[in-house]
Amino acid sequence: MEKRIYLRLGDKVVHRSYQQWGEGVVVEEMTSSLPGGTCLVRILFEDGRQRTFNNDMDNELCCYYFGVRKFWQFDFDSIAPARRRPQRTRRRIAH
């Protein structure tokens, strides 16, 4: 059975309950190929400590459910600007 992985190598994260840890970055992924094996992720936080979490979204012990949140990054410069419709001009009728 495939595991649903939450974090990937290099992802930047923060823990909602432990802001004092600072931001973190995923430095290691460990996923077992055996059925029922573990799926772990190691995160290095700004406080200098590495912490290991479960990384399987289908597991109730997944780090997501314990407050680890990923910083989603979007490159808005690579998105083409939306086309605008030409403005309609209103005609005024003089009385």
N, C-alpha and C positions, 0 to 999 in steps of 0.2 A: 504494500500500500504506500503510495506517494505521500510525503509529508508536505503540509502547507507551510512554507518558510515565511517568517515575518521579516526578519532582518537579513541583509546581505553584507558582505565584506565592504567596509568603507562607509556604510551608512552612519549618519550623525543622529544622535538621540539625546533625550533628556528624560529623567525620571520625575514624574509628577509629584511624588511624595518626598523626594530627597533632592531638592534644589541645591543644597549645599555640596552635592557631588559635582555640580557643574555639568557642562555638556560632555557627551561621550562619543566615541567612535568605535565601530565594530572592528576588532583587530584579528578575530579568528572565528571561523565557522567549523563546527564538528557535527556531521550528520552520519549516523550509522546506516549501513546498507542492509542490515539484518532486520527482519520483521520484528516490530516491537522495540527496536533500538531507540536510543535517545537522539535528540536533535538539540545541540547546545550552541550558544554564541557567547563569545568573550568580548566584553566592552571595556575599553580604557577610558576612565573619566578624568576630568580636569583636576580632581583632587589627587591624582597620581596612582589610584588603585584600579586594578582590573577586577571586574566582577563577572561571574558566569551565570547565564540565565537559560531557561528552556526556550527554544525558538520555534516550536511546533504550534501553529495556530489552532490545531484540532485538539490540543492538550489543555486541560484546565489550568495547568501550571505555566502556560506560555507567559513570557515576560510582558506581552501586551496587556494581559489581564491584571498584571501586578503594577502597571503604571509606566512602563517604558514606552515613550512616544518618539516616533521617527520624525525628523525634520524633512518635510517634502520640499524638494527644490524644483522649480520650474524655470525654464529659460524663455522668458517672455519675448526676448529679442528674436528668437527663431520662429515665432509664430507670425504668420502674415497678418497684417492689419485687416480688420473686417471691412468689407466694402460698404460704403454708405450709399443709401438711396439718394438720388437727387431730390432736393427739397421742392415741394410743390409751391407754386406761387399762387397766392389767392387774388382773385380779381375783386375789386371793389366797384360796386355800381354806384354812380353818383345819382342822387335824387334831385 
